[in-house]
Amino acid sequence: MKPVKDRSLGRRAFLRAAAAAGIAVTLNEFASSVPAMAQTSGAGMPLPDELVEATMKRLFGNRTFQRGDDKIKLELPLIAEDGGYVAITLDSSLPVSGAAAVSSIYIISDKNRRPMLARFSFTPDSGRAFVSTAIRLATTTDVRAVVEMTDGTLYSVSKHVRVTISGCDLPPQS
């Protein structure tokens, strides 16, 4: 009868194999992320330090805005002591079902490095177009709420907020 060889790994061999596997996984992750880092901004994605005019053009093209003061109630503090947490509430009387219904609400800050702070989508199951959240503001700025309807109509309201302590990086230089 032939003797059976011991096929178990020694401690050092095991550690070498584990280190090699870890390096291979790390290199694979890095290699798969490199093409994504090298890509330019796709449609709908903001560029670093995008100005508000570019954001508005990217999101809404050349469509015109209608004043929404009688349809949209935007609540923000006049003075935000901490720009890192600014409460915002938006309530709209516009319908969320039917031929012309609210499809999205955008919250945009004119002087943040990335002006589009949030986008909320609505369906008929939403019940009503209502948003209550907190945002970060870099500096004293106008905050806009844009309501986009399913028929392409845009309604806009804005409020000026004075920020005493910045809540994020410095805004882009214009």
Residue frames as qw, qx, qy, qz and C-alpha x, y, z in Angstrom:
[[0.000, 0.888, 0.459, 0.000, 0.00, 0.00, 0.00],
 [0.403, 0.477, -0.017, 0.781, 1.25, 3.49, -0.93],
 [0.260, -0.435, -0.472, 0.721, 1.62, 6.12, 1.75],
 [0.112, 0.857, 0.454, 0.219, -0.86, 9.05, 1.50],
 [0.370, 0.246, -0.123, 0.887, 0.73, 12.48, 1.25],
 [0.139, -0.632, -0.514, 0.563, -0.38, 15.08, 3.75],
 [0.253, 0.539, 0.438, 0.673, -2.23, 17.69, 1.67],
 [0.266, -0.879, -0.359, 0.168, -2.99, 20.12, 4.46],
 [0.335, 0.773, -0.089, 0.532, -1.52, 23.62, 4.15],
 [0.548, -0.208, -0.422, 0.691, 0.98, 24.85, 6.61],
 [0.129, -0.815, -0.355, 0.439, 0.37, 28.11, 8.42],
 [0.175, -0.527, 0.311, 0.772, 2.78, 30.09, 6.22],
 [0.120, 0.142, 0.783, 0.593, 1.41, 28.64, 2.99],
 [0.017, -0.708, -0.706, 0.024, -2.11, 29.47, 4.11],
 [0.138, -0.783, -0.139, 0.591, -1.15, 33.08, 4.93],
 [0.172, -0.285, 0.541, 0.772, 0.58, 33.46, 1.53],
 [0.063, 0.379, 0.827, 0.411, -2.51, 32.14, -0.28],
 [0.083, -0.794, -0.554, 0.235, -4.85, 34.44, 1.71],
 [0.168, -0.660, 0.103, 0.725, -2.67, 37.49, 1.04],
 [0.143, -0.060, 0.694, 0.703, -2.52, 36.68, -2.68],
 [0.013, 0.581, 0.790, 0.197, -6.31, 36.29, -2.81],
 [0.133, -0.807, -0.346, 0.459, -6.78, 39.60, -0.98],
 [0.164, -0.483, 0.350, 0.786, -4.46, 41.41, -3.38],
 [0.113, 0.189, 0.802, 0.555, -6.24, 39.86, -6.38],
 [0.031, -0.735, -0.676, 0.044, -9.65, 40.99, -5.10],
 [0.168, -0.761, -0.091, 0.620, -8.34, 44.51, -4.40],
 [0.165, -0.284, 0.550, 0.768, -6.77, 44.79, -7.85],
 [0.080, 0.411, 0.832, 0.365, -9.96, 43.50, -9.47],
 [0.068, -0.816, -0.505, 0.272, -12.06, 46.10, -7.59],
 [0.173, -0.657, 0.159, 0.716, -9.66, 48.88, -8.55],
 [0.175, -0.062, 0.712, 0.677, -9.53, 47.81, -12.19],
 [0.050, 0.578, 0.783, 0.223, -13.33, 47.70, -12.44],
 [0.107, -0.849, -0.360, 0.371, -13.66, 51.20, -10.93],
 [0.350, -0.341, 0.303, 0.818, -11.07, 52.90, -13.15],
 [0.133, 0.357, 0.628, 0.678, -13.31, 53.23, -16.24],
 [0.195, -0.810, -0.552, -0.039, -16.07, 54.79, -14.10],
 [0.375, -0.705, -0.075, 0.598, -13.67, 57.37, -12.68],
 [0.317, -0.172, 0.451, 0.817, -12.42, 58.30, -16.14],
 [0.161, 0.602, 0.701, 0.347, -15.89, 58.88, -17.59],
 [0.025, -0.179, 0.010, -0.983, -17.24, 62.36, -18.11],
 [0.342, 0.215, 0.560, -0.723, -20.50, 63.45, -16.61],
 [0.114, 0.312, 0.876, 0.351, -23.42, 61.64, -18.28],
 [0.247, -0.451, -0.360, -0.778, -26.75, 63.16, -19.15],
 [0.622, -0.639, -0.326, -0.315, -28.55, 64.23, -16.01],
 [0.769, -0.374, -0.256, 0.451, -25.44, 64.07, -13.82],
 [0.074, -0.995, 0.037, 0.052, -23.93, 67.26, -12.38],
 [0.651, 0.476, -0.305, 0.507, -20.38, 68.34, -13.07],
 [0.555, -0.401, -0.391, 0.615, -18.19, 69.29, -10.10],
 [0.147, -0.440, -0.135, 0.876, -18.85, 72.89, -9.03],
 [0.154, 0.481, 0.680, 0.532, -21.73, 73.24, -11.48],
 [0.088, 0.035, 0.136, -0.986, -23.29, 76.71, -11.55],
 [0.402, 0.376, 0.658, -0.515, -27.03, 77.05, -11.00],
 [0.503, 0.557, -0.187, -0.634, -27.63, 78.21, -14.59],
 [0.302, 0.337, -0.855, -0.253, -26.01, 75.02, -15.91],
 [0.157, 0.109, 0.926, -0.325, -28.06, 72.92, -13.50],
 [0.480, 0.482, 0.355, -0.641, -31.31, 74.55, -14.59],
 [0.484, 0.528, -0.467, -0.519, -30.41, 74.07, -18.28],
 [0.142, 0.227, -0.962, -0.044, -29.42, 70.42, -17.68],
 [0.210, 0.225, 0.861, -0.405, -32.62, 69.61, -15.79],
 [0.369, 0.635, 0.519, -0.436, -35.22, 71.67, -17.64],
 [0.494, 0.355, 0.514, 0.605, -33.72, 72.66, -20.99],
 [0.064, 0.134, 0.135, 0.980, -35.26, 75.83, -22.42],
 [0.262, -0.623, -0.715, -0.180, -38.71, 75.35, -20.89],
 [0.081, -0.528, 0.121, -0.837, -40.20, 78.41, -19.23],
 [0.236, -0.225, -0.798, 0.507, -41.18, 78.59, -15.58],
 [0.307, -0.665, -0.380, -0.565, -44.56, 79.73, -14.35],
 [0.129, -0.404, 0.524, -0.738, -44.86, 81.43, -10.99],
 [0.543, -0.253, -0.796, -0.086, -46.21, 78.95, -8.49],
 [0.024, -0.209, 0.501, -0.840, -46.87, 81.25, -5.55],
 [0.642, -0.106, 0.107, -0.752, -50.59, 80.44, -5.52],
 [0.901, 0.074, -0.349, -0.248, -50.02, 76.68, -6.01],
 [0.771, 0.076, -0.488, 0.402, -46.91, 75.94, -3.93],
 [0.446, -0.866, 0.088, -0.209, -46.25, 76.79, -0.28],
 [0.721, 0.298, -0.418, 0.466, -42.50, 76.83, 0.49],
 [0.534, -0.835, 0.018, -0.132, -41.48, 77.15, 4.15],
 [0.728, 0.200, -0.305, 0.580, -37.88, 77.96, 5.11],
 [0.421, -0.723, -0.250, 0.488, -36.40, 80.03, 7.93],
 [0.269, 0.958, -0.020, 0.102, -35.43, 83.59, 7.03],
 [0.024, 0.767, -0.613, 0.189, -32.19, 83.10, 8.98],
 [0.960, -0.061, -0.272, 0.032, -30.50, 79.71, 9.28],
 [0.400, -0.831, 0.384, -0.053, -28.09, 79.72, 12.19],
 [0.493, -0.356, 0.763, 0.218, -26.51, 76.47, 11.00],
 [0.538, 0.479, -0.397, -0.570, -26.37, 75.82, 7.25],
 [0.074, 0.226, -0.971, -0.038, -25.73, 72.13, 7.98],
 [0.000, -0.406, -0.909, 0.099, -29.37, 71.63, 8.95],
 [0.244, 0.123, -0.024, -0.962, -32.03, 73.83, 7.42],
 [0.363, 0.361, 0.828, -0.229, -35.60, 72.58, 7.72],
 [0.239, 0.166, -0.419, -0.860, -37.70, 72.90, 4.57],
 [0.405, 0.366, 0.801, -0.245, -41.35, 72.07, 3.92],
 [0.195, 0.156, -0.485, -0.839, -43.10, 72.21, 0.58],
 [0.374, 0.390, 0.794, -0.279, -46.82, 71.67, 0.13],
 [0.098, 0.101, -0.509, -0.849, -48.62, 71.95, -3.19],
 [0.582, 0.317, 0.434, -0.611, -52.28, 72.14, -4.11],
 [0.467, 0.430, -0.576, -0.514, -51.46, 70.68, -7.55],
 [0.938, -0.047, 0.123, -0.320, -52.89, 67.19, -8.21],
 [0.263, -0.496, 0.813, 0.155, -50.75, 64.02, -8.24],
 [0.442, 0.224, 0.857, 0.144, -53.15, 62.15, -10.52],
 [0.449, 0.775, 0.319, -0.309, -54.89, 62.92, -13.79],
 [0.696, 0.639, 0.138, 0.295, -53.76, 64.30, -17.14],
 [0.279, 0.699, -0.299, 0.587, -51.64, 67.12, -15.69],
 [0.787, -0.600, -0.145, 0.002, -50.23, 65.86, -12.40],
 [0.205, -0.845, 0.493, -0.035, -47.12, 66.50, -10.32],
 [0.927, 0.216, -0.287, 0.103, -44.36, 64.13, -11.42],
 [0.714, -0.019, -0.318, 0.624, -41.34, 65.62, -9.58],
 [0.225, -0.972, -0.031, -0.060, -40.33, 68.31, -7.13],
 [0.704, 0.291, -0.225, 0.608, -36.77, 69.67, -7.23],
 [0.400, -0.894, -0.066, 0.190, -35.08, 71.65, -4.46],
 [0.674, 0.453, 0.002, 0.583, -32.28, 73.86, -5.78],
 [0.414, -0.794, -0.067, 0.440, -29.88, 76.18, -3.95],
 [0.467, 0.880, -0.033, 0.074, -28.39, 78.94, -6.08],
 [0.088, 0.851, -0.487, 0.178, -25.01, 79.09, -4.31],
 [0.819, -0.348, 0.456, -0.007, -24.18, 75.51, -3.32],
 [0.143, -0.474, 0.756, 0.428, -21.38, 73.66, -5.13],
 [0.020, -0.207, -0.917, -0.342, -24.01, 71.21, -6.36],
 [0.302, -0.094, 0.043, -0.948, -27.16, 73.31, -6.72],
 [0.718, -0.207, -0.448, -0.491, -29.69, 70.47, -7.01],
 [0.255, -0.405, 0.706, -0.521, -30.18, 69.39, -3.41],
 [0.403, 0.107, 0.873, -0.251, -33.02, 66.92, -3.90],
 [0.440, 0.053, -0.519, -0.731, -35.53, 65.48, -6.34],
 [0.417, 0.093, 0.788, -0.443, -38.74, 63.82, -5.20],
 [0.246, -0.039, -0.746, -0.618, -40.92, 61.77, -7.56],
 [0.479, 0.110, 0.505, -0.710, -44.68, 61.39, -7.18],
 [0.128, -0.152, -0.897, -0.394, -47.27, 58.91, -8.40],
 [0.499, -0.442, -0.322, -0.672, -51.07, 58.86, -8.03],
 [0.743, -0.373, -0.543, 0.119, -50.52, 56.66, -4.95],
 [0.363, 0.154, -0.370, 0.841, -48.63, 59.51, -3.27],
 [0.176, -0.696, -0.645, 0.263, -51.91, 61.18, -2.32],
 [0.073, 0.991, 0.105, -0.037, -50.57, 64.73, -2.44],
 [0.623, 0.512, -0.197, 0.558, -47.42, 66.64, -3.33],
 [0.472, -0.856, 0.111, -0.180, -45.87, 67.25, 0.09],
 [0.753, 0.251, -0.395, 0.462, -42.20, 67.21, 1.16],
 [0.421, -0.871, 0.166, -0.189, -40.64, 67.89, 4.55],
 [0.897, 0.066, -0.157, 0.408, -36.90, 67.41, 4.99],
 [0.362, -0.842, 0.148, 0.371, -33.65, 69.17, 5.90],
 [0.717, 0.627, -0.005, 0.306, -31.06, 70.55, 3.51],
 [0.617, -0.435, 0.039, 0.654, -27.50, 71.87, 3.72],
 [0.329, 0.924, 0.131, 0.147, -26.67, 75.37, 2.55],
 [0.714, 0.131, -0.108, 0.679, -23.18, 76.72, 1.89],
 [0.195, -0.090, -0.123, 0.969, -23.96, 80.41, 2.29],
 [0.327, 0.522, 0.351, -0.705, -26.74, 82.99, 2.15],
 [0.052, -0.034, 0.797, 0.601, -28.72, 82.08, -0.95],
 [0.662, 0.101, -0.047, -0.742, -32.04, 81.75, -2.71],
 [0.300, -0.017, 0.953, -0.035, -33.61, 78.30, -2.43],
 [0.507, 0.170, -0.353, -0.768, -35.90, 77.30, -5.28],
 [0.525, 0.130, 0.820, -0.185, -38.59, 74.67, -5.45],
 [0.360, 0.283, -0.526, -0.717, -39.51, 73.57, -8.96],
 [0.650, 0.173, 0.667, -0.321, -42.59, 71.44, -9.53],
 [0.150, 0.256, -0.731, -0.614, -42.57, 69.50, -12.80],
 [0.726, 0.205, 0.330, -0.568, -45.92, 68.31, -14.14],
 [0.668, 0.082, 0.718, 0.177, -46.49, 65.23, -16.31],
 [0.543, 0.768, 0.330, 0.080, -47.43, 67.52, -19.23],
 [0.639, 0.285, 0.016, 0.714, -44.03, 69.30, -18.99],
 [0.133, -0.880, -0.094, -0.446, -45.28, 72.44, -17.23],
 [0.575, -0.007, -0.479, 0.663, -42.88, 73.88, -14.64],
 [0.325, -0.883, -0.183, -0.286, -43.91, 75.91, -11.59],
 [0.600, 0.164, -0.403, 0.671, -41.30, 77.67, -9.48],
 [0.385, -0.899, -0.097, -0.184, -41.15, 79.45, -6.13],
 [0.635, 0.253, -0.413, 0.601, -38.14, 80.70, -4.19],
 [0.491, -0.862, -0.121, -0.021, -37.20, 82.06, -0.78],
 [0.346, 0.687, -0.440, 0.463, -34.10, 83.90, 0.34],
 [0.833, -0.507, -0.197, 0.105, -32.29, 82.35, 3.33],
 [0.070, 0.840, -0.442, 0.308, -29.55, 84.07, 5.28],
 [0.924, -0.127, -0.309, 0.185, -27.00, 81.51, 6.51],
 [0.293, -0.907, 0.280, -0.118, -24.80, 82.50, 9.48],
 [0.431, -0.505, 0.738, 0.121, -22.58, 79.36, 9.60],
 [0.522, 0.398, -0.597, -0.461, -21.83, 77.43, 6.40],
 [0.857, -0.125, 0.397, -0.305, -23.16, 73.90, 6.26],
 [0.912, 0.229, 0.262, 0.218, -20.84, 72.63, 3.52],
 [0.610, -0.049, 0.244, 0.753, -17.85, 73.48, 1.35],
 [0.025, 0.524, -0.033, -0.850, -17.48, 76.93, -0.08],
 [0.643, 0.637, 0.370, -0.210, -19.68, 77.72, -3.08],
 [0.679, 0.282, 0.341, 0.586, -18.22, 78.01, -6.59],
 [0.160, -0.519, 0.033, 0.839, -16.74, 81.34, -7.56],
 [0.483, 0.670, 0.549, 0.129, -18.85, 83.09, -10.18]]
